């Protein structure tokens, strides 16, 4: 991520988070659709993740609205809350990658389907991309 957005930086990172949480939510649907015979515990956990991503996506939308209402004059308290949201979102994506790894090794219908493994690897790379963006932001700040 480029860091030349100055006063628009809060909106930039929030926009990234909003986009990637929607993506991750959709990825849980893609996995379930590609593997209709997925073991029930894994299918259930993916549905829970879908809901968790949707909630996080909603949080990003709320913060975007708060920044817009502030007229781009984001105070220190709101900046700290945004930083915490990005931290939580980053951790969520890291945990999702652990689940993807578990699916690839423990789910028979996934492990034995090369196409699904390819899709899973693509999904993992996308979550890793978001982690890279969020960690760059967290180390650089506003």
TIVO-2410 file (N, C-alpha, C; in nm, 3 decimals):
# residues 142
REC num residu      c1      c2      c3 atome chaine
REC   1      X   0.084  -0.117   0.000     N      A
REC   1      X   0.000   0.000   0.000    CA      A
REC   1      X   0.089   0.124   0.000     C      A
REC   2      X   0.050   0.220  -0.077     N      A
REC   2      X   0.123   0.346  -0.081    CA      A
REC   2      X   0.080   0.432   0.037     C      A
REC   3      X   0.171   0.512   0.089     N      A
REC   3      X   0.142   0.592   0.208    CA      A
REC   3      X   0.141   0.741   0.178     C      A
REC   4      X   0.099   0.778   0.059     N      A
REC   4      X   0.095   0.920   0.023    CA      A
REC   4      X  -0.047   0.975   0.024     C      A
REC   5      X  -0.136   0.909   0.094     N      A
REC   5      X  -0.275   0.951   0.097    CA      A
REC   5      X  -0.302   1.061   0.200     C      A
REC   6      X  -0.204   1.088   0.286     N      A
REC   6      X  -0.214   1.193   0.387    CA      A
REC   6      X  -0.345   1.183   0.464     C      A
REC   7      X  -0.427   1.288   0.458     N      A
REC   7      X  -0.551   1.291   0.537    CA      A
REC   7      X  -0.654   1.188   0.490     C      A
REC   8      X  -0.633   1.130   0.373     N      A
REC   8      X  -0.724   1.026   0.322    CA      A
REC   8      X  -0.683   0.886   0.367     C      A
REC   9      X  -0.572   0.875   0.439     N      A
REC   9      X  -0.523   0.744   0.480    CA      A
REC   9      X  -0.625   0.664   0.561     C      A
REC  10      X  -0.698   0.726   0.655     N      A
REC  10      X  -0.799   0.647   0.726    CA      A
REC  10      X  -0.901   0.584   0.631     C      A
REC  11      X  -0.946   0.660   0.532     N      A
REC  11      X  -1.042   0.604   0.437    CA      A
REC  11      X  -0.977   0.496   0.351     C      A
REC  12      X  -0.852   0.512   0.318     N      A
REC  12      X  -0.783   0.414   0.234    CA      A
REC  12      X  -0.774   0.278   0.303     C      A
REC  13      X  -0.731   0.276   0.428     N      A
REC  13      X  -0.719   0.147   0.497    CA      A
REC  13      X  -0.857   0.090   0.527     C      A
REC  14      X  -0.953   0.175   0.558     N      A
REC  14      X  -1.089   0.126   0.583    CA      A
REC  14      X  -1.150   0.068   0.456     C      A
REC  15      X  -1.123   0.132   0.344     N      A
REC  15      X  -1.173   0.081   0.216    CA      A
REC  15      X  -1.113  -0.056   0.186     C      A
REC  16      X  -0.983  -0.071   0.211     N      A
REC  16      X  -0.918  -0.201   0.192    CA      A
REC  16      X  -0.983  -0.308   0.281     C      A
REC  17      X  -1.000  -0.275   0.408     N      A
REC  17      X  -1.059  -0.371   0.501    CA      A
REC  17      X  -1.200  -0.409   0.461     C      A
REC  18      X  -1.278  -0.310   0.422     N      A
REC  18      X  -1.417  -0.336   0.380    CA      A
REC  18      X  -1.418  -0.431   0.260     C      A
REC  19      X  -1.331  -0.406   0.163     N      A
REC  19      X  -1.325  -0.491   0.044    CA      A
REC  19      X  -1.282  -0.633   0.079     C      A
REC  20      X  -1.174  -0.647   0.156     N      A
REC  20      X  -1.119  -0.780   0.181    CA      A
REC  20      X  -1.206  -0.863   0.274     C      A
REC  21      X  -1.276  -0.800   0.366     N      A
REC  21      X  -1.365  -0.879   0.453    CA      A
REC  21      X  -1.484  -0.932   0.372     C      A
REC  22      X  -1.530  -0.854   0.276     N      A
REC  22      X  -1.635  -0.904   0.186    CA      A
REC  22      X  -1.581  -1.021   0.104     C      A
REC  23      X  -1.458  -1.007   0.055     N      A
REC  23      X  -1.395  -1.115  -0.022    CA      A
REC  23      X  -1.385  -1.242   0.062     C      A
REC  24      X  -1.335  -1.228   0.183     N      A
REC  24      X  -1.318  -1.347   0.267    CA      A
REC  24      X  -1.452  -1.412   0.299     C      A
REC  25      X  -1.553  -1.331   0.321     N      A
REC  25      X  -1.687  -1.385   0.344    CA      A
REC  25      X  -1.733  -1.466   0.223     C      A
REC  26      X  -1.714  -1.409   0.105     N      A
REC  26      X  -1.752  -1.479  -0.018    CA      A
REC  26      X  -1.668  -1.605  -0.039     C      A
REC  27      X  -1.544  -1.603   0.004     N      A
REC  27      X  -1.459  -1.721  -0.010    CA      A
REC  27      X  -1.512  -1.839   0.069     C      A
REC  28      X  -1.573  -1.813   0.183     N      A
REC  28      X  -1.631  -1.925   0.259    CA      A
REC  28      X  -1.745  -1.988   0.180     C      A
REC  29      X  -1.821  -1.906   0.109     N      A
REC  29      X  -1.930  -1.957   0.025    CA      A
REC  29      X  -1.874  -2.038  -0.092     C      A
REC  30      X  -1.767  -1.987  -0.153     N      A
REC  30      X  -1.706  -2.056  -0.266    CA      A
REC  30      X  -1.660  -2.196  -0.226     C      A
REC  31      X  -1.595  -2.206  -0.113     N      A
REC  31      X  -1.546  -2.337  -0.067    CA      A
REC  31      X  -1.664  -2.431  -0.047     C      A
REC  32      X  -1.767  -2.385   0.020     N      A
REC  32      X  -1.883  -2.472   0.044    CA      A
REC  32      X  -1.951  -2.511  -0.087     C      A
REC  33      X  -1.956  -2.421  -0.184     N      A
REC  33      X  -2.019  -2.452  -0.312    CA      A
REC  33      X  -1.935  -2.551  -0.393     C      A
REC  34      X  -1.803  -2.538  -0.387     N      A
REC  34      X  -1.715  -2.628  -0.462    CA      A
REC  34      X  -1.708  -2.768  -0.402     C      A
REC  35      X  -1.738  -2.777  -0.273     N      A
REC  35      X  -1.726  -2.906  -0.203    CA      A
REC  35      X  -1.860  -2.937  -0.136     C      A
REC  36      X  -1.959  -2.977  -0.216     N      A
REC  36      X  -2.091  -3.002  -0.157    CA      A
REC  36      X  -2.091  -3.117  -0.056     C      A
REC  37      X  -1.992  -3.206  -0.066     N      A
REC  37      X  -1.982  -3.317   0.028    CA      A
REC  37      X  -1.883  -3.290   0.142     C      A
REC  38      X  -1.858  -3.162   0.167     N      A
REC  38      X  -1.769  -3.123   0.277    CA      A
REC  38      X  -1.824  -3.175   0.409     C      A
REC  39      X  -1.735  -3.224   0.493     N      A
REC  39      X  -1.776  -3.275   0.623    CA      A
REC  39      X  -1.853  -3.166   0.699     C      A
REC  40      X  -1.961  -3.207   0.766     N      A
REC  40      X  -2.049  -3.111   0.833    CA      A
REC  40      X  -1.976  -3.019   0.930     C      A
REC  41      X  -1.887  -3.069   1.015     N      A
REC  41      X  -1.818  -2.976   1.105    CA      A
REC  41      X  -1.743  -2.864   1.031     C      A
REC  42      X  -1.680  -2.900   0.918     N      A
REC  42      X  -1.610  -2.798   0.840    CA      A
REC  42      X  -1.708  -2.702   0.773     C      A
REC  43      X  -1.817  -2.757   0.720     N      A
REC  43      X  -1.919  -2.671   0.658    CA      A
REC  43      X  -1.977  -2.574   0.760     C      A
REC  44      X  -2.002  -2.624   0.880     N      A
REC  44      X  -2.057  -2.538   0.986    CA      A
REC  44      X  -1.958  -2.429   1.025     C      A
REC  45      X  -1.831  -2.465   1.038     N      A
REC  45      X  -1.730  -2.367   1.076    CA      A
REC  45      X  -1.715  -2.261   0.967     C      A
REC  46      X  -1.722  -2.301   0.842     N      A
REC  46      X  -1.714  -2.204   0.732    CA      A
REC  46      X  -1.833  -2.108   0.735     C      A
REC  47      X  -1.949  -2.160   0.772     N      A
REC  47      X  -2.066  -2.072   0.782    CA      A
REC  47      X  -2.047  -1.972   0.897     C      A
REC  48      X  -1.990  -2.018   1.008     N      A
REC  48      X  -1.960  -1.927   1.119    CA      A
REC  48      X  -1.860  -1.820   1.076     C      A
REC  49      X  -1.759  -1.861   1.000     N      A
REC  49      X  -1.661  -1.764   0.950    CA      A
REC  49      X  -1.727  -1.663   0.857     C      A
REC  50      X  -1.817  -1.711   0.773     N      A
REC  50      X  -1.888  -1.619   0.683    CA      A
REC  50      X  -1.957  -1.509   0.764     C      A
REC  51      X  -2.024  -1.549   0.871     N      A
REC  51      X  -2.093  -1.451   0.956    CA      A
REC  51      X  -1.994  -1.359   1.027     C      A
REC  52      X  -1.883  -1.413   1.072     N      A
REC  52      X  -1.782  -1.330   1.139    CA      A
REC  52      X  -1.723  -1.228   1.043     C      A
REC  53      X  -1.696  -1.271   0.920     N      A
REC  53      X  -1.645  -1.177   0.820    CA      A
REC  53      X  -1.749  -1.070   0.788     C      A
REC  54      X  -1.875  -1.110   0.781     N      A
REC  54      X  -1.982  -1.013   0.753    CA      A
REC  54      X  -1.990  -0.909   0.865     C      A
REC  55      X  -1.974  -0.953   0.989     N      A
REC  55      X  -1.975  -0.857   1.101    CA      A
REC  55      X  -1.855  -0.762   1.092     C      A
REC  56      X  -1.738  -0.816   1.062     N      A
REC  56      X  -1.619  -0.732   1.050    CA      A
REC  56      X  -1.635  -0.635   0.933     C      A
REC  57      X  -1.690  -0.683   0.824     N      A
REC  57      X  -1.718  -0.596   0.709    CA      A
REC  57      X  -1.809  -0.481   0.752     C      A
REC  58      X  -1.912  -0.513   0.829     N      A
REC  58      X  -2.003  -0.409   0.880    CA      A
REC  58      X  -1.931  -0.308   0.967     C      A
REC  59      X  -1.836  -0.354   1.047     N      A
REC  59      X  -1.756  -0.262   1.129    CA      A
REC  59      X  -1.677  -0.166   1.042     C      A
REC  60      X  -1.617  -0.217   0.936     N      A
REC  60      X  -1.543  -0.129   0.846    CA      A
REC  60      X  -1.635  -0.025   0.783     C      A
REC  61      X  -1.753  -0.068   0.742     N      A
REC  61      X  -1.850   0.027   0.683    CA      A
REC  61      X  -1.886   0.135   0.784     C      A
REC  62      X  -1.909   0.097   0.909     N      A
REC  62      X  -1.943   0.196   1.013    CA      A
REC  62      X  -1.830   0.297   1.032     C      A
REC  63      X  -1.707   0.249   1.031     N      A
REC  63      X  -1.593   0.340   1.048    CA      A
REC  63      X  -1.576   0.431   0.926     C      A
REC  64      X  -1.601   0.378   0.808     N      A
REC  64      X  -1.596   0.462   0.688    CA      A
REC  64      X  -1.697   0.575   0.702     C      A
REC  65      X  -1.817   0.542   0.745     N      A
REC  65      X  -1.920   0.644   0.764    CA      A
REC  65      X  -1.878   0.746   0.869     C      A
REC  66      X  -1.814   0.701   0.976     N      A
REC  66      X  -1.769   0.793   1.081    CA      A
REC  66      X  -1.661   0.889   1.027     C      A
REC  67      X  -1.570   0.837   0.947     N      A
REC  67      X  -1.465   0.922   0.891    CA      A
REC  67      X  -1.525   1.023   0.794     C      A
REC  68      X  -1.618   0.979   0.712     N      A
REC  68      X  -1.683   1.070   0.617    CA      A
REC  68      X  -1.756   1.181   0.693     C      A
REC  69      X  -1.827   1.143   0.800     N      A
REC  69      X  -1.899   1.243   0.881    CA      A
REC  69      X  -1.803   1.341   0.948     C      A
REC  70      X  -1.682   1.295   0.975     N      A
REC  70      X  -1.585   1.383   1.043    CA      A
REC  70      X  -1.526   1.487   0.948     C      A
REC  71      X  -1.561   1.477   0.821     N      A
REC  71      X  -1.505   1.571   0.724    CA      A
REC  71      X  -1.356   1.552   0.705     C      A
REC  72      X  -1.310   1.430   0.717     N      A
REC  72      X  -1.168   1.396   0.703    CA      A
REC  72      X  -1.082   1.455   0.815     C      A
REC  73      X  -1.143   1.507   0.919     N      A
REC  73      X  -1.069   1.556   1.035    CA      A
REC  73      X  -1.078   1.449   1.144     C      A
REC  74      X  -1.002   1.344   1.126     N      A
REC  74      X  -1.009   1.228   1.213    CA      A
REC  74      X  -0.930   1.256   1.341     C      A
REC  75      X  -0.999   1.253   1.454     N      A
REC  75      X  -0.934   1.277   1.582    CA      A
REC  75      X  -0.853   1.157   1.628     C      A
REC  76      X  -0.774   1.179   1.732     N      A
REC  76      X  -0.686   1.074   1.784    CA      A
REC  76      X  -0.764   0.952   1.832     C      A
REC  77      X  -0.878   0.974   1.899     N      A
REC  77      X  -0.955   0.861   1.949    CA      A
REC  77      X  -1.005   0.774   1.835     C      A
REC  78      X  -1.058   0.835   1.730     N      A
REC  78      X  -1.106   0.759   1.615    CA      A
REC  78      X  -0.989   0.689   1.545     C      A
REC  79      X  -0.875   0.754   1.536     N      A
REC  79      X  -0.757   0.690   1.477    CA      A
REC  79      X  -0.719   0.565   1.555     C      A
REC  80      X  -0.721   0.574   1.688     N      A
REC  80      X  -0.687   0.458   1.770    CA      A
REC  80      X  -0.788   0.345   1.750     C      A
REC  81      X  -0.914   0.380   1.739     N      A
REC  81      X  -1.018   0.278   1.716    CA      A
REC  81      X  -1.000   0.212   1.579     C      A
REC  82      X  -0.961   0.291   1.480     N      A
REC  82      X  -0.935   0.236   1.347    CA      A
REC  82      X  -0.815   0.141   1.353     C      A
REC  83      X  -0.711   0.181   1.423     N      A
REC  83      X  -0.593   0.094   1.437    CA      A
REC  83      X  -0.632  -0.039   1.501     C      A
REC  84      X  -0.716  -0.033   1.604     N      A
REC  84      X  -0.759  -0.155   1.672    CA      A
REC  84      X  -0.843  -0.242   1.578     C      A
REC  85      X  -0.929  -0.181   1.500     N      A
REC  85      X  -1.010  -0.256   1.403    CA      A
REC  85      X  -0.919  -0.326   1.303     C      A
REC  86      X  -0.818  -0.257   1.255     N      A
REC  86      X  -0.726  -0.317   1.158    CA      A
REC  86      X  -0.649  -0.432   1.224     C      A
REC  87      X  -0.607  -0.414   1.350     N      A
REC  87      X  -0.537  -0.522   1.423    CA      A
REC  87      X  -0.626  -0.646   1.434     C      A
REC  88      X  -0.751  -0.625   1.475     N      A
REC  88      X  -0.844  -0.738   1.490    CA      A
REC  88      X  -0.870  -0.806   1.357     C      A
REC  89      X  -0.884  -0.726   1.254     N      A
REC  89      X  -0.910  -0.778   1.121    CA      A
REC  89      X  -0.792  -0.859   1.069     C      A
REC  90      X  -0.672  -0.810   1.095     N      A
REC  90      X  -0.550  -0.880   1.058    CA      A
REC  90      X  -0.544  -1.016   1.128     C      A
REC  91      X  -0.571  -1.016   1.257     N      A
REC  91      X  -0.570  -1.141   1.334    CA      A
REC  91      X  -0.676  -1.238   1.281     C      A
REC  92      X  -0.793  -1.185   1.247     N      A
REC  92      X  -0.899  -1.268   1.192    CA      A
REC  92      X  -0.852  -1.337   1.063     C      A
REC  93      X  -0.788  -1.262   0.976     N      A
REC  93      X  -0.739  -1.320   0.850    CA      A
REC  93      X  -0.632  -1.426   0.876     C      A
REC  94      X  -0.545  -1.402   0.974     N      A
REC  94      X  -0.443  -1.501   1.008    CA      A
REC  94      X  -0.508  -1.630   1.057     C      A
REC  95      X  -0.612  -1.617   1.138     N      A
REC  95      X  -0.681  -1.736   1.189    CA      A
REC  95      X  -0.755  -1.809   1.076     C      A
REC  96      X  -0.807  -1.732   0.981     N      A
REC  96      X  -0.874  -1.793   0.866    CA      A
REC  96      X  -0.775  -1.876   0.785     C      A
REC  97      X  -0.655  -1.826   0.769     N      A
REC  97      X  -0.553  -1.901   0.696    CA      A
REC  97      X  -0.523  -2.033   0.767     C      A
REC  98      X  -0.522  -2.032   0.899     N      A
REC  98      X  -0.503  -2.157   0.973    CA      A
REC  98      X  -0.614  -2.256   0.942     C      A
REC  99      X  -0.737  -2.205   0.932     N      A
REC  99      X  -0.849  -2.293   0.896    CA      A
REC  99      X  -0.831  -2.347   0.754     C      A
REC 100      X  -0.790  -2.262   0.661     N      A
REC 100      X  -0.767  -2.308   0.524    CA      A
REC 100      X  -0.662  -2.419   0.522     C      A
REC 101      X  -0.557  -2.403   0.600     N      A
REC 101      X  -0.453  -2.507   0.609    CA      A
REC 101      X  -0.511  -2.636   0.666     C      A
REC 102      X  -0.594  -2.622   0.767     N      A
REC 102      X  -0.657  -2.739   0.827    CA      A
REC 102      X  -0.748  -2.809   0.726     C      A
REC 103      X  -0.825  -2.732   0.653     N      A
REC 103      X  -0.913  -2.791   0.551    CA      A
REC 103      X  -0.831  -2.870   0.449     C      A
REC 104      X  -0.719  -2.813   0.406     N      A
REC 104      X  -0.637  -2.877   0.303    CA      A
REC 104      X  -0.576  -3.008   0.351     C      A
REC 105      X  -0.555  -3.021   0.480     N      A
REC 105      X  -0.491  -3.143   0.531    CA      A
REC 105      X  -0.590  -3.243   0.592     C      A
REC 106      X  -0.701  -3.194   0.646     N      A
REC 106      X  -0.789  -3.283   0.722    CA      A
REC 106      X  -0.920  -3.317   0.652     C      A
REC 107      X  -0.959  -3.242   0.551     N      A
REC 107      X  -1.085  -3.271   0.482    CA      A
REC 107      X  -1.058  -3.361   0.362     C      A
REC 108      X  -1.113  -3.480   0.366     N      A
REC 108      X  -1.093  -3.577   0.257    CA      A
REC 108      X  -1.143  -3.523   0.123     C      A
REC 109      X  -1.264  -3.467   0.114     N      A
REC 109      X  -1.311  -3.417  -0.016    CA      A
REC 109      X  -1.226  -3.302  -0.071     C      A
REC 110      X  -1.164  -3.227   0.016     N      A
REC 110      X  -1.078  -3.118  -0.030    CA      A
REC 110      X  -0.940  -3.172  -0.066     C      A
REC 111      X  -0.884  -3.251   0.022     N      A
REC 111      X  -0.749  -3.303   0.004    CA      A
REC 111      X  -0.735  -3.384  -0.125     C      A
REC 112      X  -0.842  -3.450  -0.167     N      A
REC 112      X  -0.836  -3.537  -0.285    CA      A
REC 112      X  -0.882  -3.469  -0.413     C      A
REC 113      X  -0.908  -3.339  -0.407     N      A
REC 113      X  -0.955  -3.266  -0.526    CA      A
REC 113      X  -0.854  -3.157  -0.562     C      A
REC 114      X  -0.771  -3.180  -0.662     N      A
REC 114      X  -0.667  -3.082  -0.698    CA      A
REC 114      X  -0.723  -2.944  -0.733     C      A
REC 115      X  -0.839  -2.939  -0.795     N      A
REC 115      X  -0.898  -2.810  -0.829    CA      A
REC 115      X  -0.933  -2.731  -0.704     C      A
REC 116      X  -0.990  -2.797  -0.607     N      A
REC 116      X  -1.026  -2.730  -0.483    CA      A
REC 116      X  -0.900  -2.685  -0.409     C      A
REC 117      X  -0.796  -2.766  -0.412     N      A
REC 117      X  -0.669  -2.726  -0.349    CA      A
REC 117      X  -0.615  -2.600  -0.416     C      A
REC 118      X  -0.625  -2.592  -0.548     N      A
REC 118      X  -0.581  -2.472  -0.620    CA      A
REC 118      X  -0.661  -2.350  -0.577     C      A
REC 119      X  -0.792  -2.367  -0.566     N      A
REC 119      X  -0.878  -2.256  -0.521    CA      A
REC 119      X  -0.843  -2.217  -0.378     C      A
REC 120      X  -0.823  -2.315  -0.292     N      A
REC 120      X  -0.786  -2.288  -0.153    CA      A
REC 120      X  -0.654  -2.210  -0.146     C      A
REC 121      X  -0.558  -2.248  -0.228     N      A
REC 121      X  -0.430  -2.176  -0.230    CA      A
REC 121      X  -0.449  -2.032  -0.276     C      A
REC 122      X  -0.536  -2.012  -0.374     N      A
REC 122      X  -0.566  -1.876  -0.421    CA      A
REC 122      X  -0.631  -1.793  -0.310     C      A
REC 123      X  -0.726  -1.852  -0.241     N      A
REC 123      X  -0.794  -1.784  -0.130    CA      A
REC 123      X  -0.692  -1.748  -0.022     C      A
REC 124      X  -0.604  -1.841   0.009     N      A
REC 124      X  -0.500  -1.817   0.110    CA      A
REC 124      X  -0.412  -1.698   0.069     C      A
REC 125      X  -0.371  -1.695  -0.057     N      A
REC 125      X  -0.286  -1.585  -0.105    CA      A
REC 125      X  -0.359  -1.451  -0.093     C      A
REC 126      X  -0.488  -1.450  -0.120     N      A
REC 126      X  -0.563  -1.324  -0.109    CA      A
REC 126      X  -0.569  -1.278   0.036     C      A
REC 127      X  -0.592  -1.370   0.129     N      A
REC 127      X  -0.593  -1.331   0.270    CA      A
REC 127      X  -0.453  -1.285   0.313     C      A
REC 128      X  -0.350  -1.351   0.263     N      A
REC 128      X  -0.213  -1.308   0.294    CA      A
REC 128      X  -0.185  -1.169   0.240     C      A
REC 129      X  -0.241  -1.137   0.125     N      A
REC 129      X  -0.224  -1.003   0.067    CA      A
REC 129      X  -0.284  -0.898   0.161     C      A
REC 130      X  -0.407  -0.925   0.210     N      A
REC 130      X  -0.469  -0.831   0.303    CA      A
REC 130      X  -0.386  -0.818   0.430     C      A
REC 131      X  -0.333  -0.928   0.480     N      A
REC 131      X  -0.249  -0.923   0.600    CA      A
REC 131      X  -0.128  -0.833   0.573     C      A
REC 132      X  -0.069  -0.846   0.456     N      A
REC 132      X   0.045  -0.760   0.422    CA      A
REC 132      X   0.008  -0.613   0.422     C      A
REC 133      X  -0.108  -0.581   0.367     N      A
REC 133      X  -0.155  -0.442   0.364    CA      A
REC 133      X  -0.179  -0.392   0.507     C      A
REC 134      X  -0.249  -0.472   0.585     N      A
REC 134      X  -0.283  -0.426   0.720    CA      A
REC 134      X  -0.159  -0.414   0.807     C      A
REC 135      X  -0.065  -0.506   0.794     N      A
REC 135      X   0.056  -0.497   0.876    CA      A
REC 135      X   0.145  -0.381   0.833     C      A
REC 136      X   0.148  -0.351   0.704     N      A
REC 136      X   0.222  -0.233   0.658    CA      A
REC 136      X   0.160  -0.107   0.718     C      A
REC 137      X   0.029  -0.101   0.717     N      A
REC 137      X  -0.040   0.014   0.775    CA      A
REC 137      X  -0.012   0.023   0.925     C      A
REC 138      X  -0.023  -0.090   0.995     N      A
REC 138      X  -0.003  -0.089   1.140    CA      A
REC 138      X   0.139  -0.046   1.176     C      A
REC 139      X   0.237  -0.081   1.094     N      A
REC 139      X   0.374  -0.041   1.125    CA      A
REC 139      X   0.401   0.104   1.087     C      A
REC 140      X   0.326   0.156   0.991     N      A
REC 140      X   0.348   0.293   0.944    CA      A
REC 140      X   0.254   0.390   1.015     C      A
REC 141      X   0.130   0.349   1.034     N      A
REC 141      X   0.030   0.436   1.100    CA      A
REC 141      X  -0.021   0.544   1.008     C      A
REC 142      X  -0.080   0.644   1.069     N      A
REC 142      X  -0.143   0.754   0.994    CA      A
REC 142      X  -0.041   0.857   0.954     C      A
***
